[in-house]
Amino acid sequence: MAKKKTEAKEAPPSGKGKLILIILILVLLLAIGGGVAAYFLLMKDSGQDEEVSEEEVATEQSAEAGAASAPPATPASPAVAPGAPLTYQALQPLTVNLTSSGVMHFLRVGVTVTTYDPAVAAAIERHAPMIRNDFLRHLAIQDYEVLNTPEGKDALREELRSMLSALLVKVGEPSLIEGVLFTDLVMQ
C-alpha cells in the first residue's frame, strides 16, 4: 500500500495540467504583446501632442507680435500632418419641436463632426454646451417639409458645418472641419 501512494505522487502531470500551463503561458504572452502595443501607441500620440503644443506656442507668439495689425482673413490653425487620420467627434443627440402648418412635429438628430485636426475635436468637446445651444436654436426654426427631402437634409448638414466653423473661429479655436454627419435623424 505504501508503494501505491508514492507511485501516485511521482506520476507525470496529467493532460489537464499541461493544458492549464499552456493557457497561462498564452495569456502571459498576449498581455506582454498588448503592453508593448499600448506603449508604442501612447509614445506616438504623445509625440504628436508635443508638435501641436510647439505650433500653438508659435501661433500665440505671432498673434501677440501682430496684435496691432489687422486680424487674418482665416483663423490660424496648426498644420495637420499629411496622412493624418480622420477624427470623428460625436455630439449628444439633439431633440426639438418643429411647427409646420399649425401641426407640431418632432425632430431628433444625432450629429458627428469629422476633422483631420485632433485640436478641432478637442475644441468641439470643450465648447459642447455653446455648440449644442446654437444647434438647438437653428434646428428649431427649420421647416418640416423642407427637411423631409434629401436636399433639405444636405443643406442642413452644410449649414451646421459652417455654423460650427464660425463658432470655433469666434472663440479662437482651430476650425478645420471636414464635414458634419447625421448619425441619427428621426422626424415625426
C-alpha positions as YAML, in Angstrom:
chain: A
units: angstrom
residues:
- id: 1
  name: MET
  ca: [0.00, 0.00, 0.00]
- id: 2
  name: ALA
  ca: [2.75, 2.44, 0.76]
- id: 3
  name: LYS
  ca: [4.23, 1.78, -2.68]
- id: 4
  name: LYS
  ca: [0.98, 2.76, -4.41]
- id: 5
  name: LYS
  ca: [0.87, 6.15, -2.65]
- id: 6
  name: THR
  ca: [4.44, 7.03, -3.60]
- id: 7
  name: GLU
  ca: [3.88, 5.93, -7.19]
- id: 8
  name: ALA
  ca: [0.86, 8.26, -7.43]
- id: 9
  name: LYS
  ca: [2.92, 11.21, -6.24]
- id: 10
  name: GLU
  ca: [5.68, 10.55, -8.78]
- id: 11
  name: ALA
  ca: [3.30, 10.21, -11.75]
- id: 12
  name: PRO
  ca: [3.81, 12.75, -14.58]
- id: 13
  name: PRO
  ca: [1.34, 15.65, -14.76]
- id: 14
  name: SER
  ca: [-1.97, 14.83, -16.36]
- id: 15
  name: GLY
  ca: [-3.21, 16.31, -19.68]
- id: 16
  name: LYS
  ca: [-5.32, 18.85, -17.78]
- id: 17
  name: GLY
  ca: [-2.27, 20.24, -16.01]
- id: 18
  name: LYS
  ca: [-0.40, 20.68, -19.28]
- id: 19
  name: LEU
  ca: [-3.41, 22.41, -20.85]
- id: 20
  name: ILE
  ca: [-3.66, 24.86, -17.93]
- id: 21
  name: LEU
  ca: [0.07, 25.57, -18.18]
- id: 22
  name: ILE
  ca: [-0.18, 26.25, -21.95]
- id: 23
  name: ILE
  ca: [-3.18, 28.55, -21.43]
- id: 24
  name: LEU
  ca: [-1.33, 30.51, -18.73]
- id: 25
  name: ILE
  ca: [1.70, 30.94, -21.00]
- id: 26
  name: LEU
  ca: [-0.52, 32.14, -23.87]
- id: 27
  name: VAL
  ca: [-2.32, 34.65, -21.62]
- id: 28
  name: LEU
  ca: [1.04, 35.94, -20.39]
- id: 29
  name: LEU
  ca: [2.33, 36.36, -23.95]
- id: 30
  name: LEU
  ca: [-0.85, 38.18, -25.02]
- id: 31
  name: ALA
  ca: [-0.61, 40.51, -22.03]
- id: 32
  name: ILE
  ca: [3.02, 41.34, -22.84]
- id: 33
  name: GLY
  ca: [2.16, 41.92, -26.52]
- id: 34
  name: GLY
  ca: [-0.73, 44.21, -25.56]
- id: 35
  name: GLY
  ca: [1.51, 46.17, -23.23]
- id: 36
  name: VAL
  ca: [4.14, 46.66, -25.92]
- id: 37
  name: ALA
  ca: [1.48, 47.76, -28.45]
- id: 38
  name: ALA
  ca: [-0.03, 50.22, -25.95]
- id: 39
  name: TYR
  ca: [3.41, 51.62, -25.18]
- id: 40
  name: PHE
  ca: [4.17, 52.34, -28.84]
- id: 41
  name: LEU
  ca: [0.72, 53.83, -29.46]
- id: 42
  name: LEU
  ca: [0.99, 56.11, -26.45]
- id: 43
  name: MET
  ca: [4.50, 57.18, -27.41]
- id: 44
  name: LYS
  ca: [3.27, 58.04, -30.92]
- id: 45
  name: ASP
  ca: [0.34, 60.09, -29.54]
- id: 46
  name: SER
  ca: [2.50, 62.00, -27.07]
- id: 47
  name: GLY
  ca: [4.89, 62.95, -29.87]
- id: 48
  name: GLN
  ca: [2.01, 64.45, -31.84]
- id: 49
  name: ASP
  ca: [0.80, 66.37, -28.79]
- id: 50
  name: GLU
  ca: [4.24, 67.93, -28.39]
- id: 51
  name: GLU
  ca: [4.24, 69.03, -32.05]
- id: 52
  name: VAL
  ca: [0.84, 70.66, -31.68]
- id: 53
  name: SER
  ca: [1.92, 72.38, -28.48]
- id: 54
  name: GLU
  ca: [5.00, 73.85, -30.17]
- id: 55
  name: GLU
  ca: [2.90, 75.06, -33.10]
- id: 56
  name: GLU
  ca: [0.31, 76.57, -30.75]
- id: 57
  name: VAL
  ca: [3.07, 78.43, -28.92]
- id: 58
  name: ALA
  ca: [4.43, 79.78, -32.21]
- id: 59
  name: THR
  ca: [0.92, 80.82, -33.28]
- id: 60
  name: GLU
  ca: [0.31, 82.59, -29.96]
- id: 61
  name: GLN
  ca: [3.66, 84.39, -30.19]
- id: 62
  name: SER
  ca: [2.98, 85.58, -33.71]
- id: 63
  name: ALA
  ca: [-0.52, 86.68, -32.67]
- id: 64
  name: GLU
  ca: [0.91, 88.71, -29.79]
- id: 65
  name: ALA
  ca: [3.52, 90.29, -32.06]
- id: 66
  name: GLY
  ca: [0.92, 91.23, -34.66]
- id: 67
  name: ALA
  ca: [-1.83, 92.28, -32.25]
- id: 68
  name: ALA
  ca: [-1.75, 95.84, -33.59]
- id: 69
  name: SER
  ca: [-2.12, 94.67, -37.20]
- id: 70
  name: ALA
  ca: [-5.40, 93.63, -38.82]
- id: 71
  name: PRO
  ca: [-6.70, 90.16, -37.95]
- id: 72
  name: PRO
  ca: [-6.03, 87.44, -40.52]
- id: 73
  name: ALA
  ca: [-8.78, 86.62, -43.04]
- id: 74
  name: THR
  ca: [-8.76, 82.96, -41.99]
- id: 75
  name: PRO
  ca: [-8.27, 81.58, -38.50]
- id: 76
  name: ALA
  ca: [-4.82, 80.30, -37.65]
- id: 77
  name: SER
  ca: [-4.85, 76.61, -37.00]
- id: 78
  name: PRO
  ca: [-1.98, 74.21, -36.55]
- id: 79
  name: ALA
  ca: [-0.88, 72.47, -39.70]
- id: 80
  name: VAL
  ca: [-2.32, 68.99, -39.94]
- id: 81
  name: ALA
  ca: [0.23, 66.30, -40.66]
- id: 82
  name: PRO
  ca: [-0.14, 64.73, -44.10]
- id: 83
  name: GLY
  ca: [-1.93, 61.41, -43.87]
- id: 84
  name: ALA
  ca: [-3.47, 62.27, -40.50]
- id: 85
  name: PRO
  ca: [-6.42, 60.01, -39.69]
- id: 86
  name: LEU
  ca: [-9.95, 61.32, -39.91]
- id: 87
  name: THR
  ca: [-11.29, 62.01, -36.42]
- id: 88
  name: TYR
  ca: [-14.96, 61.65, -35.53]
- id: 89
  name: GLN
  ca: [-16.34, 63.79, -32.69]
- id: 90
  name: ALA
  ca: [-19.92, 62.93, -31.73]
- id: 91
  name: LEU
  ca: [-22.24, 65.40, -30.06]
- id: 92
  name: GLN
  ca: [-25.08, 64.36, -27.79]
- id: 93
  name: PRO
  ca: [-28.36, 63.83, -29.70]
- id: 94
  name: LEU
  ca: [-30.43, 66.97, -30.22]
- id: 95
  name: THR
  ca: [-34.24, 66.99, -29.94]
- id: 96
  name: VAL
  ca: [-36.50, 69.89, -30.97]
- id: 97
  name: ASN
  ca: [-40.13, 70.55, -31.85]
- id: 98
  name: LEU
  ca: [-40.96, 71.87, -35.31]
- id: 99
  name: THR
  ca: [-44.13, 73.69, -36.27]
- id: 100
  name: SER
  ca: [-45.41, 73.36, -39.82]
- id: 101
  name: SER
  ca: [-48.89, 74.48, -40.94]
- id: 102
  name: GLY
  ca: [-50.01, 74.61, -37.32]
- id: 103
  name: VAL
  ca: [-49.01, 70.94, -36.75]
- id: 104
  name: MET
  ca: [-46.37, 70.09, -34.14]
- id: 105
  name: HIS
  ca: [-43.57, 67.83, -35.36]
- id: 106
  name: PHE
  ca: [-40.68, 66.23, -33.56]
- id: 107
  name: LEU
  ca: [-37.05, 66.20, -34.79]
- id: 108
  name: ARG
  ca: [-34.26, 64.17, -33.21]
- id: 109
  name: VAL
  ca: [-30.78, 64.49, -34.72]
- id: 110
  name: GLY
  ca: [-27.53, 62.74, -33.89]
- id: 111
  name: VAL
  ca: [-24.56, 64.76, -35.17]
- id: 112
  name: THR
  ca: [-20.94, 63.66, -35.63]
- id: 113
  name: VAL
  ca: [-18.27, 66.09, -36.80]
- id: 114
  name: THR
  ca: [-15.37, 64.88, -38.95]
- id: 115
  name: THR
  ca: [-11.96, 66.54, -38.97]
- id: 116
  name: TYR
  ca: [-8.33, 65.71, -39.68]
- id: 117
  name: ASP
  ca: [-7.18, 68.02, -36.87]
- id: 118
  name: PRO
  ca: [-7.32, 66.50, -33.37]
- id: 119
  name: ALA
  ca: [-7.23, 70.02, -31.91]
- id: 120
  name: VAL
  ca: [-10.61, 70.70, -33.54]
- id: 121
  name: ALA
  ca: [-12.11, 67.59, -31.92]
- id: 122
  name: ALA
  ca: [-10.80, 68.76, -28.54]
- id: 123
  name: ALA
  ca: [-12.21, 72.26, -29.12]
- id: 124
  name: ILE
  ca: [-15.62, 70.79, -30.00]
- id: 125
  name: GLU
  ca: [-15.63, 68.80, -26.79]
- id: 126
  name: ARG
  ca: [-14.50, 71.84, -24.77]
- id: 127
  name: HIS
  ca: [-17.23, 74.10, -26.20]
- id: 128
  name: ALA
  ca: [-20.00, 71.49, -26.47]
- id: 129
  name: PRO
  ca: [-22.59, 73.46, -24.40]
- id: 130
  name: MET
  ca: [-22.29, 76.53, -26.64]
- id: 131
  name: ILE
  ca: [-22.40, 74.39, -29.79]
- id: 132
  name: ARG
  ca: [-25.48, 72.48, -28.57]
- id: 133
  name: ASN
  ca: [-27.23, 75.74, -27.73]
- id: 134
  name: ASP
  ca: [-26.68, 77.23, -31.17]
- id: 135
  name: PHE
  ca: [-27.52, 73.97, -32.97]
- id: 136
  name: LEU
  ca: [-30.77, 73.59, -31.00]
- id: 137
  name: ARG
  ca: [-31.74, 77.17, -31.82]
- id: 138
  name: HIS
  ca: [-31.03, 76.61, -35.50]
- id: 139
  name: LEU
  ca: [-32.82, 73.24, -35.68]
- id: 140
  name: ALA
  ca: [-35.96, 74.64, -34.03]
- id: 141
  name: ILE
  ca: [-36.55, 77.13, -36.87]
- id: 142
  name: GLN
  ca: [-36.30, 74.51, -39.64]
- id: 143
  name: ASP
  ca: [-39.25, 73.79, -41.92]
- id: 144
  name: TYR
  ca: [-40.56, 70.22, -41.66]
- id: 145
  name: GLU
  ca: [-41.45, 69.90, -45.36]
- id: 146
  name: VAL
  ca: [-38.00, 71.10, -46.46]
- id: 147
  name: LEU
  ca: [-36.19, 68.78, -44.04]
- id: 148
  name: ASN
  ca: [-38.25, 65.86, -45.31]
- id: 149
  name: THR
  ca: [-36.32, 65.98, -48.63]
- id: 150
  name: PRO
  ca: [-32.76, 64.76, -49.31]
- id: 151
  name: GLU
  ca: [-31.78, 68.25, -50.47]
- id: 152
  name: GLY
  ca: [-33.12, 69.75, -47.24]
- id: 153
  name: LYS
  ca: [-31.05, 67.34, -45.15]
- id: 154
  name: ASP
  ca: [-27.91, 68.10, -47.18]
- id: 155
  name: ALA
  ca: [-28.49, 71.84, -46.84]
- id: 156
  name: LEU
  ca: [-28.92, 71.47, -43.07]
- id: 157
  name: ARG
  ca: [-25.66, 69.48, -42.80]
- id: 158
  name: GLU
  ca: [-23.82, 72.25, -44.66]
- id: 159
  name: GLU
  ca: [-25.46, 74.97, -42.52]
- id: 160
  name: LEU
  ca: [-24.41, 73.16, -39.34]
- id: 161
  name: ARG
  ca: [-20.85, 72.73, -40.67]
- id: 162
  name: SER
  ca: [-20.45, 76.43, -41.49]
- id: 163
  name: MET
  ca: [-22.12, 77.40, -38.20]
- id: 164
  name: LEU
  ca: [-19.74, 75.22, -36.21]
- id: 165
  name: SER
  ca: [-16.72, 76.56, -38.07]
- id: 166
  name: ALA
  ca: [-17.83, 80.13, -37.36]
- id: 167
  name: LEU
  ca: [-18.41, 79.34, -33.68]
- id: 168
  name: LEU
  ca: [-14.92, 77.88, -33.32]
- id: 169
  name: VAL
  ca: [-13.35, 80.90, -35.03]
- id: 170
  name: LYS
  ca: [-15.34, 83.19, -32.72]
- id: 171
  name: VAL
  ca: [-13.83, 81.58, -29.62]
- id: 172
  name: GLY
  ca: [-10.32, 81.47, -31.13]
- id: 173
  name: GLU
  ca: [-10.12, 77.74, -31.76]
- id: 174
  name: PRO
  ca: [-8.92, 75.87, -34.85]
- id: 175
  name: SER
  ca: [-11.84, 75.33, -37.22]
- id: 176
  name: LEU
  ca: [-10.75, 72.90, -39.94]
- id: 177
  name: ILE
  ca: [-13.96, 70.85, -40.18]
- id: 178
  name: GLU
  ca: [-14.21, 68.24, -42.91]
- id: 179
  name: GLY
  ca: [-17.94, 67.64, -42.57]
- id: 180
  name: VAL
  ca: [-21.00, 67.08, -40.41]
- id: 181
  name: LEU
  ca: [-22.67, 63.67, -40.46]
- id: 182
  name: PHE
  ca: [-26.14, 62.74, -39.29]
- id: 183
  name: THR
  ca: [-25.83, 59.54, -37.29]
- id: 184
  name: ASP
  ca: [-29.49, 59.67, -36.29]
- id: 185
  name: LEU
  ca: [-32.36, 61.59, -37.89]
- id: 186
  name: VAL
  ca: [-35.93, 61.00, -36.76]
- id: 187
  name: MET
  ca: [-38.83, 63.20, -37.83]
- id: 188
  name: GLN
  ca: [-42.44, 62.65, -36.76]
...
